Amino acid sequence: MKEPLKKIALITAGALAGGALTISLQALADKDTLGPLPLNELRTFAEVFGRIKQEYVEPVEDKKLINEAIKGMISGLDPHSDYLDPEAFKELKEGTQGEFGGLGIEIGAEDGAVKVIAPIEDTPAQKAGIQSGDLIVKIDETPVRGLSLSDAVKKMRGKPGTKVTLTIARKQETKPLVFTLTRAVIKTKSVKYKMLEPDFGYIRITQFQEHTTENLAQAIETLYRDNKQSLKGLVLDLRDDPGGLLNGAVGVSSVFLPKGSLVVYTEGRVEDAKMRLTAIPQSYLRGGEKDPLTQLPADIKSLPLVVLVNTGSASASEIVAGALQDHKRAVLVGTQTFGKGSVQSILPLGNAGGIKLTTARYFTPSGRSIQAKGITPDVIVEDGKLTAADNALRVREADLENHLDNPNGEDKAPARPVRRIEPPKEDKNKDDKSDVNPRDPNPKTDFQLGQALNILKVQQILSKKTN
């Protein structure tokens, strides 16, 4: 892949060389890799570049024009391919490694404002007293209203040791609160866990990062140790998990599947994009790592398991959900998943940036493509806190412009019949719980989680009758 990309970069340089354009293109043409080059279109590109340089209302740097041209070329392919300048490339690596300079706040959007979902434990935000439900009004002197979440995150992140001032609106306070925090190195764990009640554990994966498989193994060992005996059931929560690293998805699936089971396979145009990944260490470990799954309790392979998914479960989350469903290893509960069935490769460039390029589609063990379709749960359970209007506004892969088609047909019927459990109607007389941390797993306030726990208990009763 690197050699063709290098040649493409040289072609772009030739396009800017004016009179030398034809000679450069002919010298670089490689029929085996690139095929015939679109000379007329490249001449048009050079002409547009020259017109902008000469006639645009303000001077524009060459670097900006070229970067924007590259972005347009790649982003026009599909919703997930993108050009990453050096800063964006660095942020992507930080996201997958789970370490960055910042404050330690999980945020979301609410009515155009930035709301604190939860401060991360033992971070500057948590130590300063930032609370769940706080609304961030200003970051330094910049009003937050109108900023995108990604822009708000960029303003709060920065070099460890530097300061940032947050102006907070808190429900119980009559005046805004001002916090000056010092950024620190934030290490996020993508795996969170808790005992729901004796014998029944809960694990949530927020994103698939480099250490997700290792952190999942540690969580399972801790739950078994805290319970002082084998568990009777486990809820694996993949709701609103946008995905992440492919080997993390394979590692998580390998925790629960028999060794050697097919987890996912991919199909692409080049040989390197065609893979069959199975539940073996070579599929999820990086070179030289010890296998974190060797010390897990033996019964984890047969432990009753419910997987929670929703519209926000995408990519790597769907790989795990699809593999466990195909192998009949878990009961899937929730709503239809996002439907991102494509693989993106990160290809570094010589300018310290890179490109995120869609190179393959992935398929579940039974041959299902979830692209633009998603995974259908075994038991449909709507989120009791969401209205019909909320659900209508949720975007899925099929709603995105230029999304790839499903090679098996987008209108393919669900692979299995599903049950549906309707949430109870909201009691308007209940106390307002908006300041409660929504990430704290509670089967009494989380209808989907409550139904997952009920299913585990029914499975436990049925297994006793069978035995």
DODODREN-178420 format. One line per field, with one value per residue (C-alpha): residue number from 1; x, y negated, z negated. Coordinates in steps of 0.001 Angstrom, whole numbers, plus 500000, padded with zeros to 6 digits. Layout:
# DODODREN-178420
seq	(NUM; ...) .
u	(X; ...) .
v	(Y; ...) .
w	(Z; ...) .
This chain:
# DODODREN-178420
seq	(1; 2; 3; 4; 5; 6; 7; 8; 9; 10; 11; 12; 13; 14; 15; 16; 17; 18; 19; 20; 21; 22; 23; 24; 25; 26; 27; 28; 29; 30; 31; 32; 33; 34; 35; 36; 37; 38; 39; 40; 41; 42; 43; 44; 45; 46; 47; 48; 49; 50; 51; 52; 53; 54; 55; 56; 57; 58; 59; 60; 61; 62; 63; 64; 65; 66; 67; 68; 69; 70; 71; 72; 73; 74; 75; 76; 77; 78; 79; 80; 81; 82; 83; 84; 85; 86; 87; 88; 89; 90; 91; 92; 93; 94; 95; 96; 97; 98; 99; 100; 101; 102; 103; 104; 105; 106; 107; 108; 109; 110; 111; 112; 113; 114; 115; 116; 117; 118; 119; 120; 121; 122; 123; 124; 125; 126; 127; 128; 129; 130; 131; 132; 133; 134; 135; 136; 137; 138; 139; 140; 141; 142; 143; 144; 145; 146; 147; 148; 149; 150; 151; 152; 153; 154; 155; 156; 157; 158; 159; 160; 161; 162; 163; 164; 165; 166; 167; 168; 169; 170; 171; 172; 173; 174; 175; 176; 177; 178; 179; 180; 181; 182; 183; 184; 185; 186; 187; 188; 189; 190; 191; 192; 193; 194; 195; 196; 197; 198; 199; 200; 201; 202; 203; 204; 205; 206; 207; 208; 209; 210; 211; 212; 213; 214; 215; 216; 217; 218; 219; 220; 221; 222; 223; 224; 225; 226; 227; 228; 229; 230; 231; 232; 233; 234; 235; 236; 237; 238; 239; 240; 241; 242; 243; 244; 245; 246; 247; 248; 249; 250; 251; 252; 253; 254; 255; 256; 257; 258; 259; 260; 261; 262; 263; 264; 265; 266; 267; 268; 269; 270; 271; 272; 273; 274; 275; 276; 277; 278; 279; 280; 281; 282; 283; 284; 285; 286; 287; 288; 289; 290; 291; 292; 293; 294; 295; 296; 297; 298; 299; 300; 301; 302; 303; 304; 305; 306; 307; 308; 309; 310; 311; 312; 313; 314; 315; 316; 317; 318; 319; 320; 321; 322; 323; 324; 325; 326; 327; 328; 329; 330; 331; 332; 333; 334; 335; 336; 337; 338; 339; 340; 341; 342; 343; 344; 345; 346; 347; 348; 349; 350; 351; 352; 353; 354; 355; 356; 357; 358; 359; 360; 361; 362; 363; 364; 365; 366; 367; 368; 369; 370; 371; 372; 373; 374; 375; 376; 377; 378; 379; 380; 381; 382; 383; 384; 385; 386; 387; 388; 389; 390; 391; 392; 393; 394; 395; 396; 397; 398; 399; 400; 401; 402; 403; 404; 405; 406; 407; 408; 409; 410; 411; 412; 413; 414; 415; 416; 417; 418; 419; 420; 421; 422; 423; 424; 425; 426; 427; 428; 429; 430; 431; 432; 433; 434; 435; 436; 437; 438; 439; 440; 441; 442; 443; 444; 445; 446; 447; 448; 449; 450; 451; 452; 453; 454; 455; 456; 457; 458; 459; 460; 461; 462; 463; 464; 465; 466; 467) .
u	(500000; 502826; 504368; 501147; 500428; 503903; 503299; 499957; 501709; 504204; 501379; 499843; 503176; 503330; 499853; 501132; 504126; 502191; 503958; 505723; 502405; 502233; 505872; 505552; 502365; 503717; 506900; 504924; 502277; 502302; 499742; 499991; 498999; 497301; 495969; 495403; 495759; 492966; 495049; 492156; 490876; 494375; 494824; 491508; 492778; 495903; 493781; 491444; 494435; 495901; 492602; 492197; 495776; 495289; 491680; 490342; 489318; 492138; 495549; 495455; 498473; 499435; 499470; 495851; 494628; 496439; 495309; 491682; 491958; 493279; 490494; 487872; 489346; 489254; 486130; 484090; 484686; 482555; 481662; 484597; 487597; 489428; 492666; 494404; 496749; 499560; 497394; 494408; 496724; 498148; 494645; 493628; 496611; 495797; 492226; 493253; 495994; 493645; 496040; 495988; 496503; 493240; 490834; 489090; 485471; 483037; 480720; 477617; 475413; 472128; 470071; 473141; 475123; 477890; 476774; 479044; 478073; 480588; 484057; 486617; 487847; 491125; 491445; 491665; 487929; 486907; 489305; 488071; 484454; 482992; 479745; 477479; 474787; 476924; 476606; 479839; 479065; 482544; 485995; 488450; 486851; 485081; 481293; 480410; 476994; 477382; 480602; 480584; 481488; 484753; 485707; 484866; 487044; 489939; 489754; 489810; 492627; 496183; 499683; 499820; 500656; 498821; 495710; 492162; 489198; 485687; 482542; 479868; 476098; 474821; 471180; 471304; 473372; 472023; 475328; 477795; 480730; 484261; 486918; 490546; 492025; 495498; 495607; 497150; 497858; 494479; 494549; 491147; 490105; 487650; 486239; 484008; 482440; 480204; 478240; 474561; 473591; 475071; 476092; 475293; 477999; 478018; 480774; 480619; 483047; 483097; 485530; 487893; 491419; 494864; 494349; 490632; 491156; 493556; 491214; 488241; 490159; 491038; 487397; 486177; 488784; 487783; 484063; 484682; 486911; 484417; 481575; 483673; 482340; 481466; 479023; 475575; 475333; 477018; 475746; 478144; 477091; 478112; 475559; 476899; 480278; 481446; 484016; 487783; 490541; 489707; 492056; 490250; 486955; 488534; 490055; 486745; 484954; 487717; 486997; 483603; 484030; 485754; 489350; 489633; 486073; 485707; 485059; 485032; 486327; 487018; 486851; 488708; 490427; 494011; 495260; 496186; 492516; 491313; 491495; 489902; 490282; 489629; 489648; 493380; 496080; 497678; 494474; 494286; 497782; 500484; 504009; 505621; 502531; 501453; 497983; 495735; 493050; 495047; 494151; 490407; 487951; 487236; 483470; 483634; 483173; 479748; 478612; 475095; 475673; 473449; 474859; 473233; 473326; 471643; 471827; 475107; 476797; 479001; 481872; 483929; 480871; 478907; 481694; 481486; 477678; 477478; 480049; 478424; 474988; 476069; 477707; 474566; 476841; 474805; 471343; 471389; 469074; 468307; 467756; 469128; 472800; 474381; 475356; 479028; 480387; 483581; 487223; 489441; 493225; 495406; 498158; 500917; 502151; 505517; 504231; 503534; 499878; 498029; 494903; 492102; 491025; 488212; 489950; 487492; 484042; 483725; 481338; 480053; 480922; 477696; 478464; 476228; 477301; 476014; 476921; 474066; 471860; 473223; 472687; 469125; 468915; 467246; 465043; 464031; 463900; 463574; 465267; 462501; 464049; 463903; 460812; 459683; 461125; 464487; 464595; 463673; 466645; 469217; 471421; 472485; 474989; 472250; 471465; 475011; 475841; 478021; 477673; 478753; 476022; 475356; 476736; 474088; 471202; 470144; 466564; 467517; 465155; 466506; 468313; 466068; 462680; 462869; 460888; 459898; 459508; 457929; 459130; 456537; 455019; 456956; 455557; 455461; 455060; 458502; 461255; 463586; 466707; 468580; 471497; 472052; 475108; 473599; 476717; 476133; 474508; 471209; 468627; 465892; 466356; 467742; 464922; 467138; 469597; 466735; 465411; 468906; 469167; 465702; 466723; 469831; 467717; 465256; 468190; 469481; 466100; 465794; 469313; 468481; 465378; 467401; 470072) .
v	(500000; 497538; 497442; 496468; 493815; 492377; 492145; 490438; 487790; 487243; 486887; 484112; 482302; 482662; 481159; 477960; 477718; 475995; 476554; 479685; 481384; 483763; 484858; 485512; 487512; 489615; 490338; 491459; 493519; 497127; 499185; 502078; 500006; 496788; 497442; 494581; 491196; 488599; 485914; 483569; 483623; 483006; 480066; 478702; 479081; 477079; 474418; 474046; 473842; 471031; 469104; 469204; 468017; 465095; 464003; 465044; 462047; 462728; 464400; 468136; 470236; 473083; 475454; 474688; 475193; 478493; 479812; 478937; 480593; 483774; 483707; 483333; 486165; 488599; 487508; 487746; 491500; 492523; 491156; 492819; 492114; 488939; 487004; 486472; 483527; 483981; 482674; 484885; 487885; 487324; 487071; 490343; 492151; 490687; 491916; 495501; 495522; 494147; 491388; 487622; 484241; 482832; 482428; 485790; 484995; 487131; 484689; 484690; 482151; 480845; 478036; 476477; 476584; 478913; 481090; 483010; 486687; 487624; 486582; 489362; 490613; 489164; 486432; 482606; 482284; 484743; 483264; 479715; 480702; 480829; 482810; 484857; 482608; 479440; 477289; 475817; 472208; 470935; 472419; 469673; 466651; 468611; 469107; 472761; 472270; 472889; 474903; 478504; 481180; 481865; 478162; 478064; 481133; 479531; 476404; 478435; 480728; 479472; 479857; 481251; 478504; 475740; 474126; 473726; 471929; 473397; 471425; 473826; 473480; 475835; 476517; 475840; 472640; 469148; 467877; 469470; 471300; 470652; 473406; 472979; 476395; 477596; 480101; 483469; 486725; 488472; 492244; 493572; 497176; 498354; 501027; 500277; 502892; 503431; 506124; 505463; 507749; 510941; 513412; 511061; 508831; 505908; 504779; 501769; 501197; 497543; 497903; 500535; 499368; 500969; 502339; 503210; 506988; 506790; 504476; 506783; 509762; 507771; 506738; 510337; 511538; 508743; 509535; 513225; 512331; 509825; 512321; 514959; 517632; 518179; 515727; 516838; 514297; 511293; 508239; 506890; 503320; 502104; 499299; 496079; 497731; 496240; 498980; 498651; 501183; 504417; 506558; 505284; 506595; 509958; 510106; 509320; 511965; 514477; 514098; 515747; 517990; 521397; 521209; 521108; 519875; 517562; 514005; 511959; 512030; 509159; 508748; 506031; 505403; 506117; 509329; 507609; 506582; 510206; 511678; 514393; 513568; 516312; 516610; 517260; 515021; 514273; 512475; 510054; 509662; 507283; 508656; 509742; 509319; 511905; 513329; 511771; 514438; 517413; 516740; 516285; 518575; 521676; 521200; 517783; 519658; 520937; 518219; 516942; 513708; 510828; 508154; 504703; 502770; 499717; 497347; 495966; 499394; 499320; 501022; 503056; 503246; 504785; 507269; 508523; 508547; 510328; 512979; 513787; 513895; 516120; 518598; 518491; 517530; 514553; 513043; 509608; 507065; 503481; 501817; 502127; 501181; 498432; 500507; 499631; 502705; 501299; 501441; 498347; 498614; 495816; 495076; 492697; 489964; 488269; 484999; 486686; 486882; 489777; 490967; 493065; 495125; 497657; 500802; 503650; 504751; 507120; 510041; 511966; 515690; 516711; 514397; 511457; 507981; 505397; 502487; 499943; 502501; 503264; 506144; 506984; 507911; 511150; 509118; 505597; 503312; 499576; 497106; 496015; 492545; 491754; 490354; 491245; 487893; 488758; 492084; 490418; 488058; 490808; 491182; 494554; 495551; 495781; 492085; 490917; 489453; 491644; 494680; 498017; 500394; 503668; 506392; 508855; 506435; 503742; 504956; 508468; 509776; 510306; 513613; 514695; 513785; 511287; 510599; 507091; 505703; 502267; 499878; 498664; 495242; 492517; 491494; 487701; 487501; 489004; 486763; 485238; 487420; 485346; 484766; 488507; 489907; 491729; 493890; 495476; 498854; 499219; 501822; 499866; 496691; 498229; 500226; 502006; 503054; 504199; 506433; 507826; 508794; 510403; 512501; 513726; 514749; 516626; 518434; 519364; 520827; 522761; 524182; 525472; 527239; 528779; 530027) .
w	(500000; 499177; 502666; 504514; 501883; 502350; 506091; 505613; 503514; 506316; 508841; 506760; 506751; 510534; 510870; 509292; 511597; 514389; 517693; 516467; 515711; 518660; 518388; 514627; 514999; 517808; 515864; 512832; 514608; 513451; 515325; 512880; 509835; 510887; 514359; 516836; 515168; 515526; 517230; 518014; 514421; 513044; 515416; 514123; 510564; 511421; 513140; 510128; 507798; 509923; 510102; 506314; 505801; 508203; 507726; 504297; 502149; 499645; 500010; 499269; 498271; 500613; 497631; 496754; 500312; 500719; 497320; 498083; 501499; 499888; 497298; 500003; 502069; 499160; 497267; 500474; 500616; 497635; 494171; 492400; 494647; 493705; 493993; 490657; 490336; 487781; 484897; 485781; 486250; 482768; 481268; 482937; 481429; 478010; 478308; 479037; 476373; 473712; 472578; 473202; 471556; 470219; 467301; 467053; 467922; 469885; 471667; 473842; 475623; 474231; 475828; 477409; 474160; 472999; 470090; 467740; 467894; 465227; 464029; 464297; 460939; 459602; 462264; 462002; 462710; 460012; 457443; 458159; 457520; 461034; 460807; 463050; 464501; 464474; 467610; 468964; 469912; 470835; 471445; 470553; 472264; 475010; 474634; 475141; 476736; 480449; 480084; 481288; 478750; 480580; 480426; 476697; 476132; 478042; 475860; 472639; 473712; 473785; 472458; 468892; 466390; 468256; 466795; 468088; 466517; 466683; 465904; 464684; 464271; 461553; 460904; 457157; 457479; 458212; 459653; 462099; 460522; 461765; 461601; 462603; 463266; 464162; 466996; 466234; 468046; 468190; 468428; 469340; 468841; 471428; 469101; 466100; 463846; 460852; 459025; 459775; 456916; 455425; 458172; 461087; 462542; 464949; 467323; 469641; 472509; 473550; 476468; 477868; 477057; 476902; 473381; 473525; 473583; 470642; 468695; 469359; 467994; 464849; 464410; 464620; 462123; 459712; 459984; 459257; 456317; 454877; 455235; 453426; 455797; 459442; 460973; 462115; 464909; 466515; 468415; 471055; 471892; 475374; 475603; 477141; 477713; 481049; 481679; 481922; 482547; 484360; 482271; 479155; 480526; 481277; 477777; 476059; 478141; 477330; 473610; 474056; 477126; 477383; 478553; 482333; 482953; 485930; 484688; 487891; 491438; 493808; 497582; 499498; 502829; 501741; 500149; 496873; 496456; 496523; 493036; 490925; 487229; 484707; 480921; 480605; 479072; 482447; 483487; 480571; 479081; 480226; 480504; 477224; 475034; 472505; 473019; 470324; 470851; 469545; 465881; 466368; 464543; 466629; 466486; 468208; 471507; 470405; 467990; 468886; 470785; 471918; 474240; 474262; 477559; 479036; 482014; 480655; 480733; 483815; 485590; 483083; 480791; 483636; 484342; 480752; 480700; 484066; 483140; 479789; 481426; 484326; 481936; 479727; 476844; 475576; 475645; 477293; 475691; 476720; 480082; 483622; 483788; 485895; 488925; 489527; 491252; 492756; 491696; 491686; 491946; 490561; 493080; 491878; 494216; 494438; 492903; 489493; 490486; 492053; 493793; 492378; 495363; 495681; 496947; 496298; 495199; 492280; 491880; 488859; 488578; 490362; 493291; 492359; 493384; 490947; 493245; 493310; 491526; 488085; 485688; 484647; 480933; 479852; 477517; 478578; 475533; 476094; 473771; 471418; 471071; 474800; 476492; 480017; 481141; 479527; 481361; 484658; 484339; 483782; 486842; 488208; 490896; 493532; 492926; 493710; 497097; 499353; 497072; 498545; 499657; 497879; 500192; 498958; 499494; 497027; 496918; 495846; 493147; 489621; 489258; 486384; 484917; 482091; 478947; 477947; 474424; 474177; 471456; 468957; 469475; 467676; 464312; 464448; 460661; 460053; 458703; 461302; 461497; 464097; 461728; 461218; 462998; 465992; 466266; 462846; 463681; 461823; 462946; 461150; 463202; 466404; 468028; 470560; 467854; 465636; 468421; 469040; 465372; 465474; 468495; 466662; 463667; 465893; 467546; 464114; 463098; 466357; 466038; 462553; 463866; 466699; 464323) .
